[in-house]
Amino acid sequence: MGIFFHTKGILIAIILPFVFFSCAKSSPMSPVNITTEGVAIKGYDPVAYFTDRRPIKGMPEFKYVWKGAEWRFASSDHLEMFKKDPEKYAPRYGGYCAYAVSQGKIADIDPEAWTIYNGKLYLNLDKDVQKLWQKDVQEYIRKADENWPIMLSTTKGGLK
């Protein structure tokens, strides 16, 4: 019985990386983190993080397509603010988890796990990762700023 589990463990260790890399290569990476419907930041209003200091779900009637993604807003005022200066309100690193980008990876986000630092919006995978991110925000931003252009250019739209 012990040999069976040992052999099974070895097989999993050998096969798992191949499965991971073959799946990863077939998944295209969009420069903006979008849902299967093409909606950025899971439909949350990026302007609300700045104006209301909290995440607010956007509404489909207040939408704007920018960088190939549909961005949703809670009001027409927020929509107009975004249209005038999307770079000001859009989350850094395409709306992927900022901590993951600092590690040279991409990960999805929880719109409730966010930080505004030096006037920029950063999103994280979840509240636990957000706590880790907040331990050294400045250093993680430095690393993510180095990694992000490389990640975009080396993947050529595909995840490596």
Secondary structure, DSSP 8 states (H G I E B T S, - for coil): -HHHHHHHHHHHHHHHHHHHHHHHHHSB--SS-B-TTSBBGGGB-TTHHHHTSS--B-EEEEEEEETTEEEEESSHHHHHHHHH-HHHHS-GGGGS-HHHHHTT-----EEEEEEEETTEEEEESSHHHHHHHHTSHHHHHHHHHHHHHHHHHHHTTB--
